[in-house]
Amino acid sequence: MTESASASGSYVEPGEFKRDTNYITTRITADGRDGYPVEPGRYRLVAARACPWANRTLIVRRLLGLEQVLSLGLCGPTHDKFSWTFDLDADGVDPVLGIPRLRDAYLARFPDYPRGITVPAIVDVPTGQVVTNDYARITLDFSTEWTEHHRPGAPQLYPEPLRAEIDEVNLAVFRDINNGVYRCGFAGAQDAYDAAYDRLFDRLDWLSERLATQRYLVGDTITEADVRLFVTLVRFDAVYHGHFKCNRSKLTELPVLWAYARDLYQTPGFGDTIDFEQIKTHYYVVHRDVNPTGIVPKGPDLANWSAPHGRQALGGRPFGDGTPPPPPLPAERVPVVRAPA
């Protein structure tokens, strides 16, 4: 999901920031009830490493081992007012879909599509048409509808006995943190910003208390809830603290959350999806209403993400009865992060 005005309906406006939450709700399911059955090789996940909402799908796809059945198209970190583009590929064209812009897949299905062209999106390769961009549903369906194609040892990210609690935590995290940072950054009035800021840090303090005595958000293993929180935490100091004025504290100044975030970052499937350079480029270059110069900051120092976290002392089993995912496919590896000079 991009946050520029034309591409997603997210922008600075008078008063409180309002996110357009109307997505293409078609689902890819085991029984194909929406006309799109789960089939290996039929679909292509289009994502961008810069985007937190798309980052969720990259992590869950890795953890569950869906790489061999669901191909990946990656857009670059920036886009214009119309669409995300495949500028990382040769000649700027996705090699599987044969299109230069994600917008082409949306218009192939909906010629008059009126909303933002967002990532993540799943495209039906035979028709070239977008199936869904409902990012919250996509990862849950990866866990519940694609089970026949999970790798051996795949973790249970949305276990049925914990779903009610996971859903409750996810709702609070989305409202106050995932979307809360945008409500700060795109606020068009002081009172709207102040309210979003207070809710953000109240929720972060609540999470610090919760995670002080347990390794993961729900239960003793990694779940969908951890994935959703992580993608915001990992961007906090690099982007949200300064760019979105979320500056009461840096993540590195919140001991529990900083250790928790490093724990996940160092877990296979999490940190190996993170490209800090693309993250910073996206926010600071695309959001010209927030950062008119387009200057991308050199900092912060990112080497400390590899520092020991000590969270093992709380117990927990990252993958439950499962195993870590294998290394990323060579074509999907993120360049090694280097501290700025």
C-alpha positions as CSV (number, residue, x, y, z in Angstrom):
1,M,0.0,0.0,0.0
2,T,1.5,3.3,-1.0
3,E,0.8,6.4,0.9
4,S,0.8,9.0,-1.9
5,A,-2.4,10.8,-2.6
6,S,-3.2,9.5,-6.1
7,A,-1.9,6.0,-5.6
8,S,-3.8,5.1,-2.4
9,G,-6.0,7.9,-1.2
10,S,-3.6,8.6,1.7
11,Y,-2.4,12.1,2.1
12,V,-2.3,15.2,4.3
13,E,-5.7,16.8,4.5
14,P,-7.3,19.1,6.9
15,G,-8.0,17.5,10.3
16,E,-7.5,13.8,11.0
17,F,-5.9,11.4,8.5
18,K,-8.4,8.9,7.1
19,R,-7.2,5.8,5.4
20,D,-9.1,4.4,2.5
21,T,-9.9,0.8,3.7
22,N,-11.9,-0.3,0.8
23,Y,-10.0,-3.1,-1.0
24,I,-10.7,-5.8,-3.6
25,T,-12.0,-8.5,-1.3
26,T,-12.0,-11.4,-3.8
27,R,-10.2,-14.3,-2.1
28,I,-8.0,-17.2,-3.3
29,T,-9.3,-20.2,-1.4
30,A,-8.8,-24.0,-1.3
31,D,-12.4,-24.5,-2.6
32,G,-12.3,-21.6,-5.1
33,R,-15.6,-20.2,-4.0
34,D,-14.8,-16.8,-5.4
35,G,-13.6,-18.2,-8.7
36,Y,-10.0,-18.3,-7.8
37,P,-8.9,-21.7,-6.4
38,V,-5.4,-22.1,-4.8
39,E,-3.2,-23.5,-7.6
40,P,0.6,-23.7,-7.7
41,G,2.1,-21.4,-10.2
42,R,-1.1,-19.6,-11.2
43,Y,-0.7,-16.4,-9.2
44,R,2.0,-13.8,-8.7
45,L,2.4,-11.8,-5.5
46,V,3.4,-8.2,-6.3
47,A,5.0,-6.4,-3.4
48,A,7.5,-3.7,-2.5
49,R,10.1,-4.1,0.2
50,A,9.6,-0.5,1.2
51,C,5.9,-0.9,2.1
52,P,5.0,-2.2,5.6
53,W,1.7,-3.7,4.4
54,A,3.4,-5.6,1.6
55,N,6.2,-6.6,3.9
56,R,3.8,-8.7,5.9
57,T,3.1,-10.9,2.9
58,L,6.8,-11.3,2.2
59,I,7.4,-12.5,5.8
60,V,4.4,-14.9,5.9
61,R,5.3,-16.3,2.4
62,R,8.8,-17.0,3.7
63,L,7.7,-18.5,7.0
64,L,5.2,-20.9,5.4
65,G,7.5,-21.8,2.5
66,L,5.2,-20.7,-0.4
67,E,8.0,-19.5,-2.6
68,Q,7.8,-22.4,-5.0
69,V,4.0,-22.1,-5.6
70,L,3.5,-18.4,-5.5
71,S,6.0,-16.3,-7.5
72,L,7.1,-12.8,-6.4
73,G,7.2,-9.6,-8.4
74,L,9.0,-6.7,-6.7
75,C,8.3,-3.1,-7.4
76,G,11.0,-0.4,-6.7
77,P,10.8,1.8,-3.7
78,T,9.3,4.8,-5.4
79,H,6.3,5.4,-7.7
80,D,4.5,8.2,-9.5
81,K,1.0,9.4,-9.0
82,F,-0.4,6.6,-11.1
83,S,1.1,3.4,-9.8
84,W,3.9,1.3,-8.5
85,T,6.3,0.4,-11.2
86,F,8.7,-2.5,-12.0
87,D,11.8,-0.4,-12.3
88,L,14.0,-3.1,-10.6
89,D,13.4,-5.4,-13.6
90,A,15.1,-5.3,-17.0
91,D,13.6,-2.6,-19.2
92,G,11.2,-1.8,-16.3
93,V,8.8,-4.7,-17.1
94,D,7.8,-7.5,-14.8
95,P,9.2,-10.7,-16.4
96,V,6.2,-12.8,-15.7
97,L,3.3,-10.4,-16.1
98,G,4.9,-8.5,-18.9
99,I,3.7,-5.1,-17.6
100,P,5.6,-2.0,-16.6
101,R,3.0,-0.8,-14.0
102,L,1.0,-2.6,-11.4
103,R,-1.9,-0.4,-12.6
104,D,-2.1,-2.4,-15.8
105,A,-3.2,-5.5,-13.8
106,Y,-5.8,-3.5,-11.9
107,L,-7.3,-2.0,-15.1
108,A,-7.2,-5.4,-16.8
109,R,-9.9,-6.5,-14.4
110,F,-11.6,-3.2,-13.5
111,P,-11.2,-0.8,-16.5
112,D,-12.5,2.1,-14.4
113,Y,-10.9,1.2,-11.1
114,P,-11.4,4.3,-9.0
115,R,-9.1,3.7,-6.0
116,G,-5.4,3.6,-5.3
117,I,-3.1,1.1,-7.0
118,T,-1.7,-0.6,-3.9
119,V,0.7,-3.3,-2.9
120,P,0.6,-6.0,-1.9
121,A,-1.6,-7.4,-4.7
122,I,-2.0,-10.9,-6.1
123,V,-2.4,-11.2,-9.9
124,D,-3.9,-14.1,-11.8
125,V,-1.1,-14.8,-14.3
126,P,-3.1,-16.4,-17.1
127,T,-5.5,-13.4,-17.4
128,G,-3.1,-10.7,-16.1
129,Q,-5.9,-9.5,-13.8
130,V,-5.5,-8.4,-10.2
131,V,-7.4,-10.8,-7.9
132,T,-7.0,-9.0,-4.5
133,N,-5.2,-6.3,-2.7
134,D,-6.8,-7.0,0.7
135,Y,-3.5,-7.1,2.5
136,A,-5.0,-8.1,5.9
137,R,-6.9,-11.1,4.4
138,I,-4.0,-12.2,2.2
139,T,-1.7,-13.3,5.0
140,L,-4.5,-15.0,6.9
141,D,-5.4,-16.9,3.8
142,F,-1.8,-17.9,3.3
143,S,-2.1,-19.6,6.7
144,T,-5.5,-21.1,6.3
145,E,-6.2,-21.7,2.6
146,W,-2.8,-22.6,1.2
147,T,-2.1,-25.3,3.8
148,E,-1.6,-28.0,1.2
149,H,1.4,-26.2,-0.1
150,H,3.1,-25.2,3.2
151,R,6.6,-26.4,3.6
152,P,7.3,-29.3,6.0
153,G,7.8,-27.7,9.4
154,A,5.8,-24.5,8.6
155,P,4.7,-22.7,11.8
156,Q,1.1,-22.2,12.8
157,L,0.8,-18.4,12.4
158,Y,-3.0,-18.3,13.0
159,P,-3.8,-21.2,15.2
160,E,-7.5,-21.7,15.7
161,P,-7.5,-21.7,19.5
162,L,-5.7,-18.3,19.6
163,R,-7.5,-16.6,16.8
164,A,-9.8,-14.5,18.9
165,E,-6.9,-13.1,21.0
166,I,-4.8,-12.6,17.8
167,D,-7.6,-10.7,16.2
168,E,-8.1,-8.5,19.3
169,V,-4.4,-7.7,19.5
170,N,-4.2,-7.1,15.7
171,L,-7.1,-4.6,15.9
172,A,-5.4,-2.5,18.7
173,V,-2.1,-2.6,17.0
174,F,-3.5,-1.6,13.6
175,R,-5.6,1.3,15.0
176,D,-2.9,2.8,17.3
177,I,0.4,1.7,15.8
178,N,0.4,0.4,12.2
179,N,-2.0,3.1,11.1
180,G,-1.3,5.3,14.1
181,V,2.1,6.4,12.7
182,Y,0.4,7.6,9.6
183,R,-2.2,9.4,11.6
184,C,0.6,11.3,13.1
185,G,2.6,11.8,9.9
186,F,-0.4,12.9,7.7
187,A,-2.3,14.8,10.3
188,G,-3.6,18.1,9.0
189,A,-4.3,19.7,12.3
190,Q,-2.5,20.0,15.6
191,D,-5.3,18.4,17.7
192,A,-5.5,15.4,15.3
193,Y,-1.7,15.0,15.5
194,D,-1.7,15.3,19.3
195,A,-4.4,12.7,19.7
196,A,-2.7,10.2,17.3
197,Y,0.6,10.8,19.0
198,D,-0.8,10.1,22.5
199,R,-2.6,6.9,21.3
200,L,0.5,5.7,19.6
201,F,2.8,5.9,22.6
202,D,0.1,4.8,25.1
203,R,-0.2,1.6,23.0
204,L,3.6,1.2,22.7
205,D,3.8,1.5,26.5
206,W,1.0,-1.2,26.8
207,L,3.0,-3.5,24.5
208,S,6.1,-2.9,26.5
209,E,4.3,-4.1,29.6
210,R,2.8,-7.1,27.8
211,L,6.1,-8.2,26.3
212,A,8.2,-7.7,29.4
213,T,7.1,-11.2,30.6
214,Q,6.4,-13.0,27.4
215,R,8.5,-13.5,24.3
216,Y,5.7,-13.1,21.7
217,L,2.5,-11.3,21.6
218,V,0.1,-14.2,21.7
219,G,1.0,-17.6,23.1
220,D,4.6,-18.9,23.2
221,T,5.3,-18.9,19.4
222,I,5.4,-16.4,16.6
223,T,2.0,-15.6,15.2
224,E,0.4,-13.3,12.7
225,A,0.2,-10.7,15.5
226,D,4.0,-10.5,15.7
227,V,4.3,-10.2,11.9
228,R,2.0,-7.2,11.9
229,L,3.7,-5.4,14.8
230,F,7.2,-6.0,13.5
231,V,6.8,-4.3,10.2
232,T,6.0,-1.0,11.9
233,L,8.7,-1.4,14.6
234,V,11.4,-2.1,12.1
235,R,10.6,1.2,10.3
236,F,10.3,3.3,13.5
237,D,13.7,4.8,13.9
238,A,14.6,4.9,10.2
239,V,11.4,6.7,9.2
240,Y,8.5,7.3,11.7
241,H,10.4,8.9,14.5
242,G,11.5,11.9,12.3
243,H,9.6,11.8,9.1
244,F,6.2,11.2,10.8
245,K,7.0,13.2,14.0
246,C,6.6,10.1,16.3
247,N,9.4,11.5,18.4
248,R,8.6,10.9,22.1
249,S,11.1,8.0,22.0
250,K,13.1,6.1,19.5
251,L,12.6,2.3,19.4
252,T,16.2,2.0,20.7
253,E,15.1,3.9,23.8
254,L,12.3,1.5,24.6
255,P,14.2,-1.5,26.0
256,V,11.5,-4.2,25.9
257,L,10.3,-3.4,22.4
258,W,13.8,-2.8,21.1
259,A,14.9,-6.3,22.3
260,Y,11.6,-7.8,21.0
261,A,12.1,-6.2,17.5
262,R,15.8,-7.4,17.4
263,D,14.7,-10.9,18.4
264,L,12.3,-11.1,15.4
265,Y,14.7,-9.3,13.0
266,Q,17.3,-12.0,13.8
267,T,14.7,-14.8,13.2
268,P,14.8,-16.3,9.7
269,G,12.0,-15.0,7.6
270,F,11.9,-11.5,9.2
271,G,15.1,-9.6,8.9
272,D,16.0,-11.2,5.6
273,T,13.0,-9.4,4.1
274,I,14.0,-5.9,5.2
275,D,15.8,-3.4,2.9
276,F,16.3,-0.3,5.0
277,E,17.6,1.7,2.0
278,Q,14.4,1.0,0.0
279,I,12.3,1.9,3.1
280,K,14.0,5.2,3.6
281,T,13.9,6.0,-0.1
282,H,10.2,5.4,-0.4
283,Y,9.1,7.5,2.5
284,Y,11.5,10.5,2.1
285,V,11.2,10.7,-1.7
286,V,7.6,9.9,-2.3
287,H,6.0,11.9,0.5
288,R,6.9,15.3,-0.9
289,D,4.0,16.8,1.0
290,V,5.8,15.8,4.2
291,N,9.4,16.1,3.0
292,P,9.4,18.6,0.1
293,T,13.1,18.4,-0.6
294,G,13.1,14.7,-1.1
295,I,16.4,14.4,0.8
296,V,17.0,11.0,2.3
297,P,18.8,11.0,5.7
298,K,22.0,8.9,6.0
299,G,21.2,7.6,9.4
300,P,20.4,6.0,11.7
301,D,23.1,3.4,12.3
302,L,21.6,0.0,11.5
303,A,24.4,-2.3,12.6
304,N,22.8,-2.5,16.1
305,W,20.0,-4.7,14.7
306,S,22.3,-7.6,15.0
307,A,23.2,-7.0,18.7
308,P,22.2,-9.7,21.2
309,H,18.7,-9.3,22.5
310,G,18.5,-11.8,25.4
311,R,14.8,-12.6,24.8
312,Q,15.5,-16.4,24.9
313,A,15.4,-16.1,28.7
314,L,11.7,-15.7,28.4
315,G,11.3,-19.1,26.9
316,G,9.0,-19.5,23.9
317,R,9.5,-21.5,20.8
318,P,9.7,-19.3,17.7
319,F,8.3,-21.9,15.3
320,G,6.4,-24.1,17.8
321,D,6.8,-27.7,16.7
322,G,8.0,-26.5,13.3
323,T,11.4,-25.4,11.9
324,P,12.9,-22.2,10.6
325,P,12.5,-21.5,6.9
326,P,15.5,-22.2,4.6
327,P,17.5,-19.3,3.3
328,P,15.8,-17.0,0.8
329,L,15.9,-17.9,-2.9
330,P,19.0,-16.3,-4.5
331,A,16.9,-14.0,-6.6
332,E,15.0,-12.7,-3.5
333,R,17.9,-12.0,-1.2
334,V,18.2,-8.5,0.2
335,P,21.5,-6.7,-0.1
336,V,23.6,-6.7,3.0
337,V,22.8,-3.7,5.3
338,R,25.8,-1.5,5.8
339,A,26.1,1.3,8.4
340,P,26.3,4.8,6.9
341,A,29.8,6.3,6.6
